[in-house]
């Protein structure tokens, strides 16, 4: 399925038939609260419940969501692994900021500059979509220039960006921010708080399916 290049807000296709899980601990409605991912996508660690956040620094809603989902992710139980996946929607400009994410992750500067990237784009209106401009910005932020340059256009970073877009296609991502649970469910919700509440219940659902636990 082609990724929608015009929409930033996550939209979820109503693929379900209204089937409701009966256990009240994780009762959710397919097609309303979540969308089944068909076929289900493989995860990296069978011993963990995998939660992916698909996002882009270029998305204003991802900017608003970032502190909220970060606080939520910090409290996830030990059997859950949370990963962020920057995606490009096929845009060269968004590819640059996806590369920026993986470069900062590799150089060890992500924790320090993660929110600053969002602020630079959406609050300060700095053009971090341009490679020259973003390079100048990170150097001013104290990132080692040579380490950054060597990493930004490296095979490893390019491979991660490509893999992120492949994951987005496999998970049927139509917009960002979007959350998938265990490669099986795309989270719905009317707002950020509702979305994370549904995510909690889907994690419990997967835990029961996968490990027979509540």
C-alpha positions as CSV (number, residue, x, y, z in Angstrom):
1,X,0.0,0.0,0.0
2,X,1.4,3.4,-0.9
3,X,2.0,5.7,2.0
4,X,0.0,8.9,2.2
5,X,2.4,11.8,1.6
6,X,0.0,14.6,2.6
7,X,-1.3,13.7,6.0
8,X,0.5,13.9,9.3
9,X,-2.3,12.7,11.6
10,X,-2.5,9.0,12.1
11,X,-5.6,7.5,10.3
12,X,-6.6,4.0,10.9
13,X,-8.6,2.0,8.4
14,X,-11.7,0.3,9.7
15,X,-10.8,-3.3,8.6
16,X,-12.5,-5.1,11.5
17,X,-16.0,-6.4,11.7
18,X,-16.9,-5.1,15.1
19,X,-15.6,-8.1,17.0
20,X,-15.1,-7.3,20.6
21,X,-12.8,-9.1,23.0
22,X,-14.9,-10.0,26.0
23,X,-12.3,-9.8,28.8
24,X,-12.9,-6.4,30.4
25,X,-9.2,-6.0,31.2
26,X,-8.4,-5.5,27.5
27,X,-11.8,-5.3,25.8
28,X,-11.4,-3.3,22.6
29,X,-13.2,-3.1,19.3
30,X,-11.5,-4.0,16.1
31,X,-12.0,-1.2,13.5
32,X,-12.7,1.4,16.2
33,X,-10.1,1.1,18.9
34,X,-7.5,-0.7,16.8
35,X,-7.0,-2.0,13.3
36,X,-5.6,-5.5,12.8
37,X,-2.4,-5.6,10.8
38,X,-2.8,-8.2,8.0
39,X,-0.5,-10.0,7.7
40,X,0.9,-9.6,11.2
41,X,4.5,-8.4,11.1
42,X,7.5,-10.2,12.7
43,X,9.0,-8.7,15.8
44,X,12.7,-8.7,16.9
45,X,12.4,-10.5,20.2
46,X,9.8,-13.3,20.9
47,X,10.4,-12.9,24.7
48,X,9.2,-9.3,24.6
49,X,6.0,-7.4,23.6
50,X,7.1,-5.0,20.9
51,X,5.6,-1.4,20.7
52,X,6.6,0.7,17.8
53,X,6.0,4.5,17.4
54,X,6.2,5.6,13.8
55,X,6.9,9.3,13.7
56,X,8.8,12.1,11.9
57,X,10.4,15.2,13.3
58,X,8.7,17.0,10.5
59,X,5.2,16.2,11.9
60,X,3.7,18.8,14.2
61,X,1.5,16.2,15.9
62,X,4.6,14.1,16.6
63,X,6.1,17.2,18.2
64,X,3.1,17.5,20.5
65,X,3.0,13.8,21.2
66,X,6.7,13.3,22.0
67,X,6.8,14.3,25.7
68,X,3.5,12.5,26.4
69,X,4.5,9.2,24.8
70,X,8.1,9.5,26.2
71,X,6.6,9.7,29.8
72,X,4.3,6.7,29.0
73,X,7.1,4.6,27.5
74,X,9.4,5.2,30.6
75,X,6.8,3.4,32.7
76,X,6.2,0.4,30.6
77,X,6.8,-3.0,32.3
78,X,9.9,-5.1,31.8
79,X,8.3,-7.5,29.3
80,X,7.6,-4.6,26.8
81,X,10.2,-3.1,24.5
82,X,9.5,0.4,23.0
83,X,11.1,1.5,19.8
84,X,10.8,4.6,17.7
85,X,10.8,4.5,13.9
86,X,11.3,7.7,11.9
87,X,9.8,7.4,8.5
88,X,10.0,9.4,5.3
89,X,6.8,9.0,3.2
90,X,9.2,9.0,0.3
91,X,10.2,12.6,0.8
92,X,13.9,13.6,0.5
93,X,13.5,16.3,3.2
94,X,12.0,13.8,5.6
95,X,14.7,11.3,4.8
96,X,17.3,13.9,6.0
97,X,15.6,14.2,9.4
98,X,15.2,10.4,9.7
99,X,18.9,10.2,9.0
100,X,19.4,12.9,11.7
101,X,17.6,10.7,14.2
102,X,19.7,7.6,13.5
103,X,22.9,9.7,13.4
104,X,22.3,11.3,16.8
105,X,21.4,7.8,18.1
106,X,24.7,6.5,16.9
107,X,26.8,9.4,18.1
108,X,25.2,9.3,21.6
109,X,23.6,12.7,21.3
110,X,20.0,11.7,20.8
111,X,18.9,11.9,24.5
112,X,20.3,15.5,24.7
113,X,19.0,16.8,21.4
114,X,15.8,14.8,20.6
115,X,13.3,17.4,21.8
116,X,15.5,20.2,20.6
117,X,15.1,18.9,17.0
118,X,11.3,19.1,17.3
119,X,11.6,22.6,18.8
120,X,14.0,23.8,16.1
121,X,11.7,22.8,13.3
122,X,8.3,23.7,14.8
123,X,9.0,26.5,17.3
124,X,12.1,28.2,15.9
125,X,11.4,27.5,12.2
126,X,14.9,26.3,11.5
127,X,15.2,24.4,8.2
128,X,16.6,21.1,9.4
129,X,15.2,19.4,6.3
130,X,18.3,20.7,4.4
131,X,21.5,18.8,5.1
132,X,23.7,21.9,5.2
133,X,21.4,23.7,7.6
134,X,20.9,20.7,9.9
135,X,24.7,20.0,10.0
136,X,25.4,23.6,11.0
137,X,22.7,23.3,13.7
138,X,24.0,20.1,15.3
139,X,27.6,21.5,15.3
140,X,26.3,24.6,17.2
141,X,24.7,22.1,19.6
142,X,28.1,20.6,20.4
143,X,28.0,17.5,18.2
144,X,31.5,16.5,17.0
145,X,31.5,17.6,13.3
146,X,33.6,14.8,11.9
147,X,31.7,12.1,13.8
148,X,28.4,13.5,12.6
149,X,29.5,13.9,9.0
150,X,31.0,10.3,8.9
151,X,27.8,8.9,10.4
152,X,25.1,10.9,8.6
153,X,25.8,9.4,5.2
154,X,27.0,6.1,6.3
155,X,25.7,2.8,5.0
156,X,24.5,1.9,8.5
157,X,22.3,5.0,8.8
158,X,21.0,4.7,5.2
159,X,20.1,1.1,5.9
160,X,18.1,2.0,9.1
161,X,16.2,4.7,7.2
162,X,15.3,2.2,4.5
163,X,14.3,-0.4,7.1
164,X,12.1,2.1,8.8
165,X,10.1,2.8,5.6
166,X,9.8,-1.0,5.0
167,X,8.4,-1.4,8.5
168,X,5.9,1.4,7.8
169,X,4.7,-0.3,4.7
170,X,4.5,-3.6,6.4
171,X,2.5,-2.1,9.3
172,X,0.2,-0.3,6.8
173,X,1.1,3.1,8.3
174,X,-1.0,5.9,6.7
175,X,0.1,8.8,8.9
176,X,2.1,9.8,12.0
177,X,2.2,9.5,14.9
178,X,1.1,5.9,14.8
179,X,1.6,3.1,17.4
180,X,1.7,-0.6,16.6
181,X,1.6,-3.4,19.2
182,X,3.5,-6.6,18.5
183,X,3.2,-6.2,14.8
184,X,-0.5,-7.1,15.1
185,X,-2.5,-4.1,16.0
186,X,-2.5,-0.4,15.0
187,X,-3.8,1.7,17.9
188,X,-6.7,4.0,17.4
189,X,-8.1,6.6,19.7
190,X,-9.7,10.1,19.6
191,X,-6.8,11.9,21.3
192,X,-3.3,11.1,22.7
193,X,-4.6,10.1,26.1
194,X,-7.2,7.7,24.6
195,X,-4.6,6.3,22.2
196,X,-2.2,5.4,25.0
197,X,-5.0,4.0,27.1
198,X,-5.9,1.7,24.2
199,X,-2.3,0.8,23.8
200,X,-2.1,-0.3,27.4
201,X,-5.1,-2.6,26.9
202,X,-3.7,-4.0,23.7
203,X,-0.4,-4.8,25.5
204,X,-2.5,-6.7,28.0
205,X,-4.3,-8.5,25.2
206,X,-1.0,-9.5,23.6
207,X,0.4,-10.6,27.0
208,X,-2.5,-12.9,27.4
209,X,-2.3,-14.2,23.8
210,X,1.5,-14.6,23.9
211,X,2.2,-15.8,27.4
212,X,-1.2,-16.7,28.9
213,X,-0.8,-13.9,31.5
214,X,-3.0,-10.8,32.3
